[in-house]
Amino acid sequence: MSIVILHDARDDLLSLQSYMLERWNEPLWLKAEDEIFQKLAELDSGFLPGTVVQAFADVGIFDYKTSITSHHRILHRKIDDTLYVYAIAVHQQDFQTLLMKRLFNHR
């Protein structure tokens, strides 16, 4: 099993890090980062399946899922033994807008 954090999701992590370090402090960022990577490990192990993204399910796509940490939402998909991470967003972020932005940026 392996985890692949795609380019956009890596950018999300860097943006989240900058945001949290500017507005909060390093210990809070490190705690949030640990929580994100713990969730990814649980998803990769199959311990947690995640929740189907309703916007995708509405059009018949059921393999993209989201998972929640205390402050973040992770968009992911498992293919064979590999977990692909597409986006990491804060709870306050408009997730529908993020999905549409990603869709149109990758056409």
Secondary structure, DSSP 8 states (H G I E B T S, - for coil): -EEEE-HHHHHHHHHHHHHHHHHS-HHHHHHHHHHHHHHHHHHHHTS---EE-HHHHTTT--SEEEEE-SSEEEEEEEETTEEEEEEEEETTS-HHHHHHHHHHHT-
